[in-house]
C-alpha cells in the first residue's frame, strides 16, 4: 500500500472517530438533560424495546450494545434500580439471564426516542 493510501485511511479513521465522539457527546448531553439517561442506557432500552416481548439475553444484549458482560451487568443493575428493566432467569437454560423492559422503561424509551432521532438527524444529515 502506498504512503498516500495509508495516510488517507488514517485521515478517514480519525474523521470517523471524531464524528463518533461528537455524536456520542451530543446524545449523552441531550439524553441526560432531557431524560436522565446516558447513551448506553438508551441503547439498552432501545434494544429491549425492539426485541420480542421486550426482553433479550444479557449475553446477546452485551454484543448488541458493544459492552462487556460485566459493564452491561452494572448498567442493567442501574436501570433495574430505576425500575426501567428487570432481570429474569431463562426458562430453558437456568444459566441464562434476560433483561426485560418494564412499563416504566418502555415509557422512558418512548420519551427519549424523539430526542435521540433529532440529535442523529442534526449531526448525521450532512
N, CA, C and O atoms as a Tinker XYZ file with bonds, in Angstrom:
   504  protein
     1  N      0.851000   -1.180000    0.000000    73     2
     2  CA     0.000000    0.000000    0.000000    64     1     3
     3  C      0.890000    1.233000    0.000000    63     2     4     5
     4  O      1.893000    1.293000    0.711000    81     3
     5  N      0.514000    2.200000   -0.795000    73     3     6
     6  CA     1.317000    3.416000   -0.873000    64     5     7
     7  C      1.127000    4.249000    0.391000    63     6     8     9
     8  O      0.141000    4.100000    1.112000    81     7
     9  N      2.094000    5.128000    0.640000    73     7    10
    10  CA     2.029000    6.018000    1.797000    64     9    11
    11  C      0.817000    6.926000    1.715000    63    10    12    13
    12  O      0.161000    7.172000    2.727000    81    11
    13  N      0.507000    7.429000    0.526000    73    11    14
    14  CA    -0.654000    8.304000    0.356000    64    13    15
    15  C     -1.922000    7.539000    0.712000    63    14    16    17
    16  O     -2.791000    8.082000    1.395000    81    15
    17  N     -2.047000    6.295000    0.267000    73    15    18
    18  CA    -3.214000    5.480000    0.577000    64    17    19
    19  C     -3.347000    5.250000    2.066000    63    18    20    21
    20  O     -4.444000    5.342000    2.615000    81    19
    21  N     -2.236000    4.951000    2.726000    73    19    22
    22  CA    -2.257000    4.728000    4.174000    64    21    23
    23  C     -2.609000    6.015000    4.907000    63    22    24    25
    24  O     -3.376000    5.991000    5.869000    81    23
    25  N     -2.060000    7.127000    4.464000    73    23    26
    26  CA    -2.374000    8.410000    5.081000    64    25    27
    27  C     -3.856000    8.746000    4.925000    63    26    28    29
    28  O     -4.480000    9.266000    5.851000    81    27
    29  N     -4.415000    8.449000    3.759000    73    27    30
    30  CA    -5.841000    8.689000    3.532000    64    29    31
    31  C     -6.688000    7.836000    4.474000    63    30    32    33
    32  O     -7.678000    8.310000    5.030000    81    31
    33  N     -6.293000    6.581000    4.647000    73    31    34
    34  CA    -7.032000    5.702000    5.553000    64    33    35
    35  C     -6.982000    6.214000    6.986000    63    34    36    37
    36  O     -7.991000    6.207000    7.691000    81    35
    37  N     -5.809000    6.655000    7.411000    73    35    38
    38  CA    -5.666000    7.189000    8.764000    64    37    39
    39  C     -6.513000    8.440000    8.929000    63    38    40    41
    40  O     -7.153000    8.625000    9.963000    81    39
    41  N     -6.520000    9.290000    7.929000    73    39    42
    42  CA    -7.331000   10.506000    7.984000    64    41    43
    43  C     -8.820000   10.172000    8.059000    63    42    44    45
    44  O     -9.561000   10.785000    8.828000    81    43
    45  N     -9.255000    9.202000    7.259000    73    43    46
    46  CA   -10.649000    8.760000    7.312000    64    45    47
    47  C    -10.990000    8.183000    8.685000    63    46    48    49
    48  O    -12.050000    8.471000    9.241000    81    47
    49  N    -10.091000    7.372000    9.223000    73    47    50
    50  CA   -10.286000    6.771000   10.545000    64    49    51
    51  C    -10.420000    7.851000   11.616000    63    50    52    53
    52  O    -11.317000    7.787000   12.456000    81    51
    53  N     -9.544000    8.825000   11.587000    73    51    54
    54  CA    -9.599000    9.907000   12.571000    64    53    55
    55  C    -10.881000   10.733000   12.415000    63    54    56    57
    56  O    -11.475000   11.158000   13.405000    81    55
    57  N    -11.295000   10.953000   11.183000    73    55    58
    58  CA   -12.553000   11.663000   10.946000    64    57    59
    59  C    -13.746000   10.887000   11.481000    63    58    60    61
    60  O    -14.661000   11.462000   12.071000    81    59
    61  N    -13.727000    9.576000   11.269000    73    59    62
    62  CA   -14.796000    8.719000   11.791000    64    61    63
    63  C    -14.829000    8.753000   13.321000    63    62    64    65
    64  O    -15.897000    8.849000   13.925000    81    63
    65  N    -13.653000    8.673000   13.935000    73    63    66
    66  CA   -13.585000    8.722000   15.399000    64    65    67
    67  C    -14.078000   10.063000   15.931000    63    66    68    69
    68  O    -14.791000   10.106000   16.933000    81    67
    69  N    -13.712000   11.140000   15.280000    73    67    70
    70  CA   -14.135000   12.476000   15.706000    64    69    71
    71  C    -15.645000   12.636000   15.564000    63    70    72    73
    72  O    -16.299000   13.204000   16.439000    81    71
    73  N    -16.191000   12.140000   14.470000    73    71    74
    74  CA   -17.645000   12.233000   14.267000    64    73    75
    75  C    -18.385000   11.395000   15.302000    63    74    76    77
    76  O    -19.390000   11.838000   15.858000    81    75
    77  N    -17.894000   10.190000   15.561000    73    75    78
    78  CA   -18.495000    9.324000   16.586000    64    77    79
    79  C    -18.468000   10.011000   17.940000    63    78    80    81
    80  O    -19.469000   10.008000   18.657000    81    79
    81  N    -17.344000   10.593000   18.294000    73    79    82
    82  CA   -17.225000   11.279000   19.587000    64    81    83
    83  C    -18.191000   12.451000   19.675000    63    82    84    85
    84  O    -18.825000   12.654000   20.710000    81    83
    85  N    -18.309000   13.223000   18.601000    73    83    86
    86  CA   -19.211000   14.380000   18.599000    64    85    87
    87  C    -20.663000   13.949000   18.752000    63    86    88    89
    88  O    -21.415000   14.549000   19.519000    81    87
    89  N    -21.058000   12.908000   18.022000    73    87    90
    90  CA   -22.436000   12.423000   18.101000    64    89    91
    91  C    -22.701000   11.827000   19.479000    63    90    92    93
    92  O    -23.737000   12.103000   20.083000    81    91
    93  N    -21.780000   11.015000   19.979000    73    91    94
    94  CA   -21.950000   10.404000   21.301000    64    93    95
    95  C    -22.052000   11.454000   22.396000    63    94    96    97
    96  O    -22.873000   11.332000   23.306000    81    95
    97  N    -21.227000   12.474000   22.309000    73    95    98
    98  CA   -21.240000   13.559000   23.296000    64    97    99
    99  C    -22.571000   14.306000   23.252000    63    98   100   101
   100  O    -23.174000   14.566000   24.292000    81    99
   101  N    -23.023000   14.649000   22.057000    73    99   102
   102  CA   -24.289000   15.372000   21.908000    64   101   103
   103  C    -25.458000   14.514000   22.386000    63   102   104   105
   104  O    -26.358000   15.014000   23.061000    81   103
   105  N    -25.449000   13.228000   22.042000    73   103   106
   106  CA   -26.503000   12.330000   22.503000    64   105   107
   107  C    -26.499000   12.232000   24.024000    63   106   108   109
   108  O    -27.548000   12.323000   24.661000    81   107
   109  N    -25.322000   12.047000   24.599000    73   107   110
   110  CA   -25.209000   11.949000   26.051000    64   109   111
   111  C    -25.736000   13.189000   26.740000    63   110   112   113
   112  O    -26.445000   13.100000   27.743000    81   111
   113  N    -25.389000   14.343000   26.203000    73   111   114
   114  CA   -25.837000   15.605000   26.787000    64   113   115
   115  C    -27.353000   15.734000   26.718000    63   114   116   117
   116  O    -28.000000   16.000000   27.731000    81   115
   117  N    -27.920000   15.550000   25.538000    73   115   118
   118  CA   -29.365000   15.719000   25.344000    64   117   119
   119  C    -30.167000   14.677000   26.119000    63   118   120   121
   120  O    -31.146000   15.013000   26.785000    81   119
   121  N    -29.752000   13.410000   26.031000    73   119   122
   122  CA   -30.478000   12.356000   26.738000    64   121   123
   123  C    -30.376000   12.536000   28.250000    63   122   124   125
   124  O    -31.339000   12.287000   28.975000    81   123
   125  N    -29.218000   12.967000   28.720000    73   123   126
   126  CA   -29.032000   13.173000   30.150000    64   125   127
   127  C    -29.887000   14.303000   30.684000    63   126   128   129
   128  O    -30.573000   14.145000   31.693000    81   127
   129  N    -29.849000   15.444000   30.008000    73   127   130
   130  CA   -30.594000   16.620000   30.459000    64   129   131
   131  C    -32.099000   16.391000   30.357000    63   130   132   133
   132  O    -32.848000   16.709000   31.281000    81   131
   133  N    -32.532000   15.840000   29.236000    73   131   134
   134  CA   -33.977000   15.729000   28.996000    64   133   135
   135  C    -34.625000   14.493000   29.611000    63   134   136   137
   136  O    -35.803000   14.517000   29.967000    81   135
   137  N    -33.837000   13.390000   29.739000    73   135   138
   138  CA   -34.463000   12.121000   30.135000    64   137   139
   139  C    -33.749000   11.389000   31.269000    63   138   140   141
   140  O    -34.215000   10.341000   31.717000    81   139
   141  N    -32.643000   11.921000   31.730000    73   139   142
   142  CA   -31.935000   11.314000   32.850000    64   141   143
   143  C    -31.264000    9.991000   32.540000    63   142   144   145
   144  O    -31.061000    9.171000   33.436000    81   143
   145  N    -30.918000    9.775000   31.277000    73   143   146
   146  CA   -30.214000    8.550000   30.893000    64   145   147
   147  C    -29.043000    8.906000   29.980000    63   146   148   149
   148  O    -29.017000    9.970000   29.362000    81   147
   149  N    -28.087000    8.002000   29.911000    73   147   150
   150  CA   -26.946000    8.190000   29.035000    64   149   151
   151  C    -27.116000    7.437000   27.726000    63   150   152   153
   152  O    -28.142000    6.798000   27.494000    81   151
   153  N    -26.128000    7.514000   26.895000    73   151   154
   154  CA   -26.163000    6.873000   25.581000    64   153   155
   155  C    -26.311000    5.361000   25.710000    63   154   156   157
   156  O    -27.153000    4.760000   25.043000    81   155
   157  N    -25.498000    4.746000   26.564000    73   155   158
   158  CA   -25.565000    3.286000   26.706000    64   157   159
   159  C    -26.892000    2.853000   27.312000    63   158   160   161
   160  O    -27.448000    1.829000   26.918000    81   159
   161  N    -27.402000    3.624000   28.266000    73   159   162
   162  CA   -28.702000    3.294000   28.845000    64   161   163
   163  C    -29.782000    3.345000   27.769000    63   162   164   165
   164  O    -30.636000    2.462000   27.689000    81   163
   165  N    -29.733000    4.398000   26.936000    73   163   166
   166  CA   -30.708000    4.489000   25.850000    64   165   167
   167  C    -30.577000    3.295000   24.912000    63   166   168   169
   168  O    -31.585000    2.709000   24.515000    81   167
   169  N    -29.357000    2.930000   24.556000    73   167   170
   170  CA   -29.155000    1.823000   23.623000    64   169   171
   171  C    -29.726000    0.522000   24.176000    63   170   172   173
   172  O    -30.311000   -0.265000   23.432000    81   171
   173  N    -29.560000    0.293000   25.476000    73   171   174
   174  CA   -30.135000   -0.909000   26.086000    64   173   175
   175  C    -31.657000   -0.850000   26.017000    63   174   176   177
   176  O    -32.297000   -1.826000   25.626000    81   175
   177  N    -32.242000    0.288000   26.396000    73   175   178
   178  CA   -33.694000    0.427000   26.316000    64   177   179
   179  C    -34.181000    0.260000   24.876000    63   178   180   181
   180  O    -35.218000   -0.359000   24.636000    81   179
   181  N    -33.434000    0.810000   23.921000    73   179   182
   182  CA   -33.802000    0.730000   22.511000    64   181   183
   183  C    -33.759000   -0.718000   22.024000    63   182   184   185
   184  O    -34.667000   -1.167000   21.325000    81   183
   185  N    -32.715000   -1.438000   22.390000    73   183   186
   186  CA   -32.613000   -2.852000   22.006000    64   185   187
   187  C    -33.757000   -3.660000   22.605000    63   186   188   189
   188  O    -34.339000   -4.511000   21.932000    81   187
   189  N    -34.078000   -3.399000   23.857000    73   187   190
   190  CA   -35.165000   -4.140000   24.512000    64   189   191
   191  C    -36.514000   -3.771000   23.916000    63   190   192   193
   192  O    -37.373000   -4.636000   23.745000    81   191
   193  N    -36.709000   -2.498000   23.600000    73   191   194
   194  CA   -37.973000   -2.062000   23.007000    64   193   195
   195  C    -38.199000   -2.734000   21.649000    63   194   196   197
   196  O    -39.338000   -3.014000   21.276000    81   195
   197  N    -37.136000   -2.986000   20.926000    73   195   198
   198  CA   -37.237000   -3.603000   19.604000    64   197   199
   199  C    -37.340000   -5.125000   19.665000    63   198   200   201
   200  O    -37.711000   -5.764000   18.681000    81   199
   201  N    -37.015000   -5.700000   20.813000    73   199   202
   202  CA   -36.982000   -7.157000   20.952000    64   201   203
   203  C    -38.383000   -7.725000   21.189000    63   202   204   205
   204  O    -39.264000   -7.061000   21.737000    81   203
   205  N    -38.551000   -8.949000   20.764000    73   203   206
   206  CA   -39.815000   -9.639000   21.002000    64   205   207
   207  C    -40.069000   -9.755000   22.502000    63   206   208   209
   208  O    -39.194000  -10.191000   23.250000    81   207
   209  N    -41.234000   -9.374000   22.930000    73   207   210
   210  CA   -41.637000   -9.386000   24.344000    64   209   211
   211  C    -40.785000   -8.464000   25.211000    63   210   212   213
   212  O    -40.817000   -8.570000   26.437000    81   211
   213  N    -40.017000   -7.555000   24.590000    73   211   214
   214  CA   -39.224000   -6.594000   25.348000    64   213   215
   215  C    -38.125000   -7.207000   26.180000    63   214   216   217
   216  O    -37.747000   -6.661000   27.217000    81   215
   217  N    -37.599000   -8.355000   25.730000    73   215   218
   218  CA   -36.536000   -8.994000   26.508000    64   217   219
   219  C    -35.473000   -9.597000   25.606000    63   218   220   221
   220  O    -35.737000  -10.044000   24.490000    81   219
   221  N    -34.252000   -9.588000   26.144000    73   219   222
   222  CA   -33.106000  -10.192000   25.460000    64   221   223
   223  C    -32.186000  -10.804000   26.489000    63   222   224   225
   224  O    -32.117000  -10.350000   27.631000    81   223
   225  N    -31.483000  -11.836000   26.074000    73   223   226
   226  CA   -30.478000  -12.434000   26.958000    64   225   227
   227  C    -29.362000  -11.418000   27.168000    63   226   228   229
   228  O    -28.992000  -10.684000   26.251000    81   227
   229  N    -28.838000  -11.386000   28.373000    73   227   230
   230  CA   -27.770000  -10.446000   28.710000    64   229   231
   231  C    -26.588000  -10.608000   27.761000    63   230   232   233
   232  O    -26.018000   -9.614000   27.311000    81   231
   233  N    -26.219000  -11.825000   27.459000    73   231   234
   234  CA   -25.075000  -12.065000   26.577000    64   233   235
   235  C    -25.316000  -11.463000   25.195000    63   234   236   237
   236  O    -24.424000  -10.820000   24.641000    81   235
   237  N    -26.491000  -11.658000   24.638000    73   235   238
   238  CA   -26.816000  -11.093000   23.322000    64   237   239
   239  C    -26.870000   -9.563000   23.382000    63   238   240   241
   240  O    -26.435000   -8.875000   22.458000    81   239
   241  N    -27.408000   -9.054000   24.476000    73   239   242
   242  CA   -27.520000   -7.612000   24.647000    64   241   243
   243  C    -26.141000   -6.962000   24.729000    63   242   244   245
   244  O    -25.934000   -5.880000   24.180000    81   243
   245  N    -25.200000   -7.612000   25.408000    73   243   246
   246  CA   -23.855000   -7.036000   25.531000    64   245   247
   247  C    -23.185000   -6.929000   24.168000    63   246   248   249
   248  O    -22.461000   -5.969000   23.906000    81   247
   249  N    -23.420000   -7.903000   23.304000    73   247   250
   250  CA   -22.864000   -7.844000   21.950000    64   249   251
   251  C    -23.546000   -6.744000   21.131000    63   250   252   253
   252  O    -22.891000   -6.041000   20.362000    81   251
   253  N    -24.845000   -6.601000   21.297000    73   251   254
   254  CA   -25.605000   -5.620000   20.517000    64   253   255
   255  C    -25.233000   -4.186000   20.869000    63   254   256   257
   256  O    -25.265000   -3.313000   20.003000    81   255
   257  N    -24.881000   -3.928000   22.130000    73   255   258
   258  CA   -24.562000   -2.558000   22.549000    64   257   259
   259  C    -23.064000   -2.343000   22.741000    63   258   260   261
   260  O    -22.636000   -1.296000   23.227000    81   259
   261  N    -22.274000   -3.339000   22.357000    73   259   262
   262  CA   -20.803000   -3.253000   22.401000    64   261   263
   263  C    -20.267000   -2.916000   23.786000    63   262   264   265
   264  O    -19.414000   -2.042000   23.942000    81   263
   265  N    -20.784000   -3.630000   24.796000    73   263   266
   266  CA   -20.267000   -3.523000   26.159000    64   265   267
   267  C    -19.877000   -4.912000   26.635000    63   266   268   269
   268  O    -20.474000   -5.906000   26.223000    81   267
   269  N    -18.874000   -4.980000   27.502000    73   267   270
   270  CA   -18.539000   -6.266000   28.103000    64   269   271
   271  C    -19.709000   -6.717000   28.957000    63   270   272   273
   272  O    -20.541000   -5.902000   29.356000    81   271
   273  N    -19.778000   -8.010000   29.239000    73   271   274
   274  CA   -20.874000   -8.507000   30.070000    64   273   275
   275  C    -20.852000   -7.888000   31.463000    63   274   276   277
   276  O    -21.909000   -7.629000   32.039000    81   275
   277  N    -19.665000   -7.647000   32.010000    73   275   278
   278  CA   -19.601000   -7.046000   33.349000    64   277   279
   279  C    -20.069000   -5.591000   33.320000    63   278   280   281
   280  O    -20.780000   -5.155000   34.225000    81   279
   281  N    -19.676000   -4.830000   32.284000    73   279   282
   282  CA   -20.128000   -3.439000   32.168000    64   281   283
   283  C    -21.639000   -3.390000   31.948000    63   282   284   285
   284  O    -22.328000   -2.551000   32.527000    81   283
   285  N    -22.146000   -4.286000   31.116000    73   283   286
   286  CA   -23.585000   -4.327000   30.880000    64   285   287
   287  C    -24.325000   -4.731000   32.144000    63   286   288   289
   288  O    -25.397000   -4.197000   32.430000    81   287
   289  N    -23.776000   -5.653000   32.894000    73   287   290
   290  CA   -24.412000   -6.077000   34.144000    64   289   291
   291  C    -24.554000   -4.909000   35.108000    63   290   292   293
   292  O    -25.595000   -4.763000   35.749000    81   291
   293  N    -23.527000   -4.076000   35.221000    73   291   294
   294  CA   -23.608000   -2.891000   36.091000    64   293   295
   295  C    -24.639000   -1.900000   35.555000    63   294   296   297
   296  O    -25.397000   -1.310000   36.325000    81   295
   297  N    -24.667000   -1.719000   34.235000    73   295   298
   298  CA   -25.635000   -0.812000   33.626000    64   297   299
   299  C    -27.064000   -1.314000   33.853000    63   298   300   301
   300  O    -27.949000   -0.530000   34.195000    81   299
   301  N    -27.289000   -2.615000   33.663000    73   299   302
   302  CA   -28.613000   -3.193000   33.881000    64   301   303
   303  C    -29.009000   -3.054000   35.350000    63   302   304   305
   304  O    -30.178000   -2.818000   35.656000    81   303
   305  N    -28.053000   -3.197000   36.254000    73   303   306
   306  CA   -28.349000   -3.022000   37.685000    64   305   307
   307  C    -28.830000   -1.593000   37.957000    63   306   308   309
   308  O    -29.766000   -1.398000   38.732000    81   307
   309  N    -28.205000   -0.596000   37.330000    73   307   310
   310  CA   -28.654000    0.794000   37.490000    64   309   311
   311  C    -30.064000    0.978000   36.927000    63   310   312   313
   312  O    -30.914000    1.605000   37.560000    81   311
   313  N    -30.305000    0.430000   35.745000    73   311   314
   314  CA   -31.627000    0.539000   35.143000    64   313   315
   315  C    -32.673000   -0.198000   35.977000    63   314   316   317
   316  O    -33.830000    0.216000   36.057000    81   315
   317  N    -32.251000   -1.279000   36.584000    73   315   318
   318  CA   -33.145000   -2.052000   37.453000    64   317   319
   319  C    -33.521000   -1.237000   38.697000    63   318   320   321
   320  O    -34.683000   -1.223000   39.104000    81   319
   321  N    -32.539000   -0.562000   39.297000    73   319   322
   322  CA   -32.804000    0.287000   40.463000    64   321   323
   323  C    -33.780000    1.414000   40.128000    63   322   324   325
   324  O    -34.561000    1.842000   40.977000    81   323
   325  N    -33.728000    1.888000   38.888000    73   323   326
   326  CA   -34.632000    2.950000   38.441000    64   325   327
   327  C    -35.988000    2.404000   38.003000    63   326   328   329
   328  O    -36.889000    3.174000   37.669000    81   327
   329  N    -36.139000    1.077000   38.004000    73   327   330
   330  CA   -37.409000    0.463000   37.622000    64   329   331
   331  C    -37.644000    0.402000   36.129000    63   330   332   333
   332  O    -38.778000    0.212000   35.691000    81   331
   333  N    -36.581000    0.561000   35.328000    73   331   334
   334  CA   -36.722000    0.584000   33.872000    64   333   335
   335  C    -36.579000   -0.794000   33.243000    63   334   336   337
   336  O    -37.115000   -1.043000   32.163000    81   335
   337  N    -35.864000   -1.683000   33.906000    73   335   338
   338  CA   -35.720000   -3.072000   33.448000    64   337   339
   339  C    -35.795000   -4.000000   34.656000    63   338   340   341
   340  O    -35.657000   -3.580000   35.805000    81   339
   341  N    -36.018000   -5.267000   34.354000    73   339   342
   342  CA   -35.954000   -6.329000   35.356000    64   341   343
   343  C    -35.086000   -7.427000   34.790000    63   342   344   345
   344  O    -34.916000   -7.542000   33.576000    81   343
   345  N    -34.538000   -8.231000   35.678000    73   343   346
   346  CA   -33.813000   -9.418000   35.242000    64   345   347
   347  C    -34.672000  -10.628000   35.565000    63   346   348   349
   348  O    -35.357000  -10.665000   36.587000    81   347
   349  N    -34.628000  -11.618000   34.680000    73   347   350
   350  CA   -35.311000  -12.873000   34.977000    64   349   351
   351  C    -34.487000  -14.019000   34.396000    63   350   352   353
   352  O    -33.709000  -13.845000   33.457000    81   351
   353  N    -34.682000  -15.174000   34.975000    73   351   354
   354  CA   -33.955000  -16.366000   34.533000    64   353   355
   355  C    -34.592000  -16.908000   33.263000    63   354   356   357
   356  O    -35.800000  -16.787000   33.055000    81   355
   357  N    -33.779000  -17.492000   32.438000    73   355   358
   358  CA   -34.241000  -18.156000   31.228000    64   357   359
   359  C    -34.898000  -19.476000   31.622000    63   358   360   361
   360  O    -34.299000  -20.263000   32.355000    81   359
   361  N    -36.108000  -19.729000   31.152000    73   359   362
   362  CA   -36.821000  -20.959000   31.492000    64   361   363
   363  C    -36.114000  -22.199000   30.957000    63   362   364   365
   364  O    -36.100000  -23.238000   31.617000    81   363
   365  N    -35.534000  -22.099000   29.779000    73   363   366
   366  CA   -34.913000  -23.258000   29.139000    64   365   367
   367  C    -33.487000  -23.512000   29.595000    63   366   368   369
   368  O    -33.031000  -24.656000   29.613000    81   367
   369  N    -32.791000  -22.467000   29.959000    73   367   370
   370  CA   -31.387000  -22.585000   30.372000    64   369   371
   371  C    -31.216000  -21.747000   31.628000    63   370   372   373
   372  O    -31.112000  -20.523000   31.541000    81   371
   373  N    -31.184000  -22.376000   32.781000    73   371   374
   374  CA   -31.146000  -21.660000   34.061000    64   373   375
   375  C    -29.890000  -20.811000   34.220000    63   374   376   377
   376  O    -29.827000  -19.964000   35.112000    81   375
   377  N    -28.893000  -21.026000   33.370000    73   375   378
   378  CA   -27.693000  -20.187000   33.432000    64   377   379
   379  C    -27.916000  -18.862000   32.726000    63   378   380   381
   380  O    -27.211000  -17.888000   32.989000    81   379
   381  N    -28.900000  -18.820000   31.824000    73   379   382
   382  CA   -29.171000  -17.618000   31.052000    64   381   383
   383  C    -30.018000  -16.625000   31.830000    63   382   384   385
   384  O    -30.940000  -17.007000   32.551000    81   383
   385  N    -29.698000  -15.363000   31.679000    73   383   386
   386  CA   -30.453000  -14.300000   32.340000    64   385   387
   387  C    -30.935000  -13.335000   31.268000    63   386   388   389
   388  O    -30.188000  -12.960000   30.363000    81   387
   389  N    -32.190000  -12.943000   31.387000    73   387   390
   390  CA   -32.772000  -11.971000   30.487000    64   389   391
   391  C    -32.850000  -10.605000   31.153000    63   390   392   393
   392  O    -33.034000  -10.496000   32.365000    81   391
   393  N    -32.707000   -9.576000   30.344000    73   391   394
   394  CA   -33.082000   -8.221000   30.746000    64   393   395
   395  C    -34.437000   -7.987000   30.097000    63   394   396   397
   396  O    -34.620000   -8.241000   28.906000    81   395
   397  N    -35.392000   -7.497000   30.895000    73   395   398
   398  CA   -36.757000   -7.319000   30.430000    64   397   399
   399  C    -37.162000   -5.867000   30.644000    63   398   400   401
   400  O    -36.987000   -5.320000   31.733000    81   399
   401  N    -37.693000   -5.257000   29.620000    73   399   402
   402  CA   -38.145000   -3.874000   29.684000    64   401   403
   403  C    -39.433000   -3.795000   30.510000    63   402   404   405
   404  O    -40.376000   -4.547000   30.261000    81   403
   405  N    -39.475000   -2.898000   31.478000    73   403   406
   406  CA   -40.690000   -2.681000   32.264000    64   405   407
   407  C    -41.560000   -1.642000   31.568000    63   406   408   409
   408  O    -41.138000   -1.022000   30.591000    81   407
   409  N    -42.765000   -1.455000   32.069000    73   407   410
   410  CA   -43.637000   -0.408000   31.516000    64   409   411
   411  C    -42.983000    0.967000   31.656000    63   410   412   413
   412  O    -43.054000    1.794000   30.747000    81   411
   413  N    -42.341000    1.201000   32.813000    73   411   414
   414  CA   -41.645000    2.486000   33.022000    64   413   415
   415  C    -40.482000    2.629000   32.046000    63   414   416   417
   416  O    -40.221000    3.727000   31.555000    81   415
   417  N    -39.783000    1.536000   31.760000    73   415   418
   418  CA   -38.691000    1.563000   30.789000    64   417   419
   419  C    -39.187000    1.838000   29.387000    63   418   420   421
   420  O    -38.561000    2.586000   28.636000    81   419
   421  N    -40.313000    1.234000   29.031000    73   419   422
   422  CA   -40.896000    1.476000   27.707000    64   421   423
   423  C    -41.311000    2.944000   27.586000    63   422   424   425
   424  O    -41.102000    3.568000   26.545000    81   423
   425  N    -41.895000    3.492000   28.648000    73   423   426
   426  CA   -42.303000    4.892000   28.638000    64   425   427
   427  C    -41.096000    5.823000   28.502000    63   426   428   429
   428  O    -41.126000    6.772000   27.720000    81   427
   429  N    -40.030000    5.547000   29.269000    73   427   430
   430  CA   -38.822000    6.386000   29.185000    64   429   431
   431  C    -38.234000    6.307000   27.783000    63   430   432   433
   432  O    -37.814000    7.323000   27.228000    81   431
   433  N    -38.202000    5.111000   27.209000    73   431   434
   434  CA   -37.681000    4.938000   25.851000    64   433   435
   435  C    -38.512000    5.748000   24.863000    63   434   436   437
   436  O    -37.957000    6.448000   24.016000    81   435
   437  N    -39.829000    5.660000   24.963000    73   435   438
   438  CA   -40.702000    6.395000   24.046000    64   437   439
   439  C    -40.509000    7.904000   24.181000    63   438   440   441
   440  O    -40.599000    8.632000   23.192000    81   439
   441  N    -40.248000    8.371000   25.388000    73   439   442
   442  CA   -39.999000    9.798000   25.600000    64   441   443
   443  C    -38.649000   10.215000   25.019000    63   442   444   445
   444  O    -38.518000   11.305000   24.461000    81   443
   445  N    -37.648000    9.345000   25.153000    73   443   446
   446  CA   -36.289000    9.675000   24.719000    64   445   447
   447  C    -36.056000    9.464000   23.225000    63   446   448   449
   448  O    -35.155000   10.072000   22.646000    81   447
   449  N    -36.846000    8.623000   22.611000    73   447   450
   450  CA   -36.637000    8.283000   21.200000    64   449   451
   451  C    -36.635000    9.509000   20.279000    63   450   452   453
   452  O    -35.734000    9.623000   19.448000    81   451
   453  N    -37.595000   10.425000   20.386000    73   451   454
   454  CA   -37.541000   11.603000   19.510000    64   453   455
   455  C    -36.285000   12.452000   19.727000    63   454   456   457
   456  O    -35.756000   13.034000   18.780000    81   455
   457  N    -35.811000   12.520000   20.970000    73   455   458
   458  CA   -34.580000   13.264000   21.251000    64   457   459
   459  C    -33.406000   12.619000   20.540000    63   458   460   461
   460  O    -32.610000   13.303000   19.896000    81   459
   461  N    -33.296000   11.302000   20.655000    73   459   462
   462  CA   -32.195000   10.583000   20.010000    64   461   463
   463  C    -32.247000   10.764000   18.499000    63   462   464   465
   464  O    -31.224000   11.018000   17.863000    81   463
   465  N    -33.435000   10.635000   17.927000    73   463   466
   466  CA   -33.585000   10.772000   16.476000    64   465   467
   467  C    -33.258000   12.189000   16.011000    63   466   468   469
   468  O    -32.643000   12.372000   14.960000    81   467
   469  N    -33.664000   13.184000   16.784000    73   467   470
   470  CA   -33.388000   14.586000   16.414000    64   469   471
   471  C    -31.889000   14.867000   16.429000    63   470   472   473
   472  O    -31.374000   15.536000   15.533000    81   471
   473  N    -31.192000   14.362000   17.437000    73   471   474
   474  CA   -29.735000   14.561000   17.506000    64   473   475
   475  C    -29.069000   13.854000   16.320000    63   474   476   477
   476  O    -28.188000   14.425000   15.677000    81   475
   477  N    -29.477000   12.640000   16.034000    73   475   478
   478  CA   -28.891000   11.919000   14.901000    64   477   479
   479  C    -29.165000   12.661000   13.593000    63   478   480   481
   480  O    -28.269000   12.801000   12.760000    81   479
   481  N    -30.380000   13.131000   13.412000    73   479   482
   482  CA   -30.725000   13.845000   12.181000    64   481   483
   483  C    -29.888000   15.115000   12.049000    63   482   484   485
   484  O    -29.401000   15.437000   10.966000    81   483
   485  N    -29.727000   15.831000   13.157000    73   483   486
   486  CA   -28.969000   17.086000   13.118000    64   485   487
   487  C    -27.499000   16.849000   12.820000    63   486   488   489
   488  O    -26.900000   17.601000   12.050000    81   487
   489  N    -26.908000   15.828000   13.409000    73   487   490
   490  CA   -25.460000   15.641000   13.289000    64   489   491
   491  C    -25.028000   14.688000   12.169000    63   490   492   493
   492  O    -23.879000   14.736000   11.731000    81   491
   493  N    -25.913000   13.847000   11.714000    73   491   494
   494  CA   -25.526000   12.886000   10.682000    64   493   495
   495  C    -26.117000   13.203000    9.309000    63   494   496   497
   496  O    -25.805000   12.518000    8.334000    81   495
   497  N    -26.953000   14.217000    9.219000    73   495   498
   498  CA   -27.594000   14.560000    7.956000    64   497   499
   499  C    -26.587000   15.045000    6.917000    63   498   500   501
   500  O    -26.825000   14.920000    5.715000    81   499
   501  N    -25.472000   15.593000    7.371000    73   499   502
   502  CA   -24.504000   16.130000    6.397000    64   501   503
   503  C    -23.549000   15.079000    5.902000    63   502   504
   504  O    -22.679000   15.372000    5.082000    81   503
